[in-house]
């Protein structure tokens, strides 16, 4: 029992002793001091000149350590601020020393500090007045000291590798982290050309600007009337719509191109090369639509065109398509040479109904064709189209599943029109046949109509939607009859700068057979040509108001007096030449 009492007494004594020691230490926490560190490097008012050829060189900040009266641990932070600033929360740079903040020095690089000054729009080579601030902290006490110095920036201006668009006018809104990345243009060697673009929606009356990174520490670019300004005012969006927004850092400009539509044009779609099948904007730089794609011939294809303008064409980059032609990479035709890319028309897939997706949101433009099904049978009408006034109009329909004959003929009301030329399972008219809306046509294995008539609809009888000169292809492998016709236009323009862009394109009216007419106001000294862009371009070196023109001939210079003229051409069935007349009224 005595032993137990002794042990209990010892434990009680130790407990009382420890309790008294902890209370004493707690009392002393508020009774100590933290001294102020003393800056040493860089010295007061020092100027540090950054060298372009030494971007990784160290910029060192060093100080005499602070001290505490009871040897508590001290940690430091260094802020670099503009001269006179007291807002350390928005410092240009905040640096934490090594050893968990306990070292009495910290380093950054010349490149890092030059970049920060660039984001604040100090020009290259400028001497910038700054202060560096040392904050010492121990437990709940802090002391602060600052010292003036200056930095002279690199002589060569920094050019960013990335650009983003952000702001309330954009699809991503005002959150900088959600900013939309722009596509960087690269040359044939893969080097950034300092030009960036993006396809996006802009909302009228709201503002947007550009940044080199999607964070708030990046450089902000504003601007006005096409001029880009670093740290400038935000830009106000014009009318709401989709735009191609381009930034050019070589000349500090920005530009907007309103995109009314991206569409498909070509002999694999409705209307052929004279058609225009639009896609619908889906958001975030993507357009899509469900479209019927045709296969009138082995080489049938299409391309993407903006706003119906032949100056803005997307074509496939050579060797990027897959085996069934349902995907590939695209490039703007006008940009291909500068980027070192070879291009081609987009080859059409097998016929059918496809979801067509055009993705202009990434660094590489792409298209995707996803088959949705097969089209319903179409009426057997040659020339039926929603785009009758295009330059080269084409279409096709199904005539049926038959064995390939050895010969094939076209008849009108039982009378021979022409003989098709055979190439395997395909028969071609080769030349353009003048067909009429008033007649009924059939294709037959005999020239007098006594053979097999091919066509599963209306006993093989085919109508013609409009009088025109048609080129026909009948393909027994696909069971398709394809047709094409040329609309002719009189091009009339000044040879002066800008004259071509301001040209007249007067659509001519077709009259059976092989005749095109138009009336218009023409100007003396202007150039003229009869075109079906761009396969047919009738011209001549002569300047008489009547004569012969050839496809590919020179610009016509025979209009020597202003006035209204009636122009007529009669073309050959291969469009190799025409007889022309101009009659002044």
Order of alpha helices (4+ residues) and beta strands (2+ residues): alpha-beta-beta-beta-beta-beta-alpha-beta-alpha-beta-beta-beta-beta-beta-beta-beta-beta-beta-beta-beta-beta-beta-beta-beta-beta-beta-beta-beta-alpha-beta-beta-beta-beta-beta-beta-beta-beta-beta-beta-beta-beta-beta-beta-beta-beta-beta-beta-beta-beta-beta-beta-beta-beta
